[in-house]
Amino acid sequence: MLTVGVAMLQGARHEHMYSLGKAAENLGLKITIRELRKSTDVEGVDAIVLPGGESTAMKIASRSEKLYSEIWNKVRNHSMPVLGTCAGAILLSQQRLIETEIERNAFGRQKDSFQSKIRVNIGEGNEFQGVFIRAPRFLKGSNCPVAWLDEEVVGVLEGKVMALTFHPELTEDYRFHEWLLTEAKETK
């Protein structure tokens, strides 16, 4: 049994939880999903999802319960698999948990949000429907890309940390969540 933590401060948390459930079903795995709201919730999780949202607001909201500081500690010290989407990717970059630098809201404002076919190098098939909402942008590409919008890198995998500038949880394609569960199973 795997325990997957989802940071519950903002963003498409419930959509990630649904996607994790479908990914587990596809893989024939039994999982428990734990809502992470405070530092003590992180103990015993095998993988973590950092949803999108507003990265500054998320950091402020987590201060009183020290949620993110405990997450960063676990990821650094235990090589725990992490999937960060949009603002989650920003937080991973700001904490130097990925080497790839990122710029907030680089694709524009809310009205500039869009969907587009992207190319991915994960799971079966190489096409994915990318959902970009006030999306950040990786500044210098990456040595570890896993997703591209045309020639621009929009997803990276550095060790066991995956950072995506788009929202896979808003699709019915569960490859990225399946990756997280597979990594957690192999790490456990």
N, C-alpha and C positions, 0 to 999 in steps of 0.2 A: 504494500500500500504506500503510495506516494502522497506527501502533503505539499500542496502548492499554495504559496501565499500570494495574495493580491493586495497591493497597497490601496487602501480604500479612501484616500483623501479627495480625489477628483477624477474626472474623466469617465471613460466607458468601462467602468469596473464590472458591471453586471454582464456586459457583452463579452468581456474577457473571460468571465466565469463560465458563461455559456459555451464559448469556444473551447475552453479547457475541457469541459464535459464532453463535447463532441469529439475532440481530439483523443481523449482517453477511450471513448467508445470505439473509435476507428482503430486504435492500437490494442484494444483488448486489455486495457489497464484499469485498475481500481485506484481512484484518487480521492483525496479529501481536499477541499478548497477551504483555506483559512483566510478570513478577512483580517488584514493587518491594519490596526489602528494605533497601536502603541508598541513600544520596544519589546515588551514581554511576549507579544504575539509572534515574534519572529523565531523564537526558540523552537527547534524541531522541524522547521520547514526544509523541504528538499530542493525547492526552486521558487523563484519570485517573479511576479509580473509587476512592472511599473507602468501603469496606464498613462495615457495622455492627460491633458488638462492645462493649467497655467502653472508653469514651473516655479515661479516666484511665490505664488499663493500656496503651492504645495509645500514648499520648504518652510514657509512661515507657519502653516497649519500643523506641521509635524514637530515643531520645536518643543512644545510643552510635553509631549509624550515620547520624544527622542526616537521616533520611528525610523527616520532615515539614517540617523547615525548608527543605529543597530543594524540596519540593512547593509550599509556600506561596510561595516565591520565584518559581517558574515560573508559578504561577497569577497572581500579582500583575503580573509583568513581561511576560508573553506572552499574556495573555487566553486562556489555555488552557481548553477545555471540561472541566468537572468534574461528576461525579455523586456526591453524598454521600448515603448512606442511613443513617438512624438515628444511630449514633455518628458516622458520617461527616458528617452534617448538624450535629451538635453541634460538631465540630472546625471546620467552616467558619464557624459563628457565632462561636465563641471567637476565631478569627483575624480576624474582621471582614471575611471574604471574602463574607459576605452581611450585609445590614443587619438582618435579622430576628433578634431575640433568641430563645433557646430554653432550655427547662428540661429537665434530664435526668429520665428515668423518671417522667414526669408522668402517664402513664396507669396507673401502678401497677407492681407487682412482676411477676416471671415468671409467676405463676399468673393474673395479670390480662391476659395476652396474649390477642389476639383477631384474628379476621378479619371484615371488613365490606366491603360494596360502598361504594366512594367515587366521587365525581364528579371527572373529570379533564378538562383542557383541553389535551390533547396527542395528536397522532396522530389516527387515525380512531376514532370512537365516544367517548362521554363517561362510560362506566362502567368501573371497574377493581376488581379484588379486592384490597383493601388488607390486608396482613399486618402487624400491629402487635405487636412483641415488646419488652416493657419500653420502650415508645416514648417519645421526648421529645415536647414540645409547644411550638409557636411561641407566644410570650407575647402578641404584639400583632397577630396576623394578619400581613398583608403587603400592600404595594402591588403585588406581583408574584406572586399565587397561581397555581398550576397544578393543585392537587388539594385537595379538600375532603371531610371526613367530616361529613355533614350540612352545617352552616354554618361549621364550624371549618376553618381552613386547615391542611393537612397536607403540602403541597408548595409550594415556591417556586422561581421561576426569576428570578435577578437577573443580568442580562448573560449570561455563558456558564457561570454556576454554578447548578446545580440541587441543592437540598437537600430530601430527603424524610424524613418521620418514619416511614415504613413501608418494607417490603422488597419491591420489585418483582422482585428476583432469585429470590424463592420462589414465583413464579407462572409461567405459561406465556404471559404477555403481555409482549412485548419492546419496547413503545413507548418506554419511558424509555431503554433501551439504544440503540434506534434513533435517538432524539434525539441522544444523545451522539456516535454515529458520524457522523451527518449534520452536526452542528456541527464535528466534527474535520475532516471532509472539506472543509467550506466555509472553515475557518480555515487549512488547510494551504496 
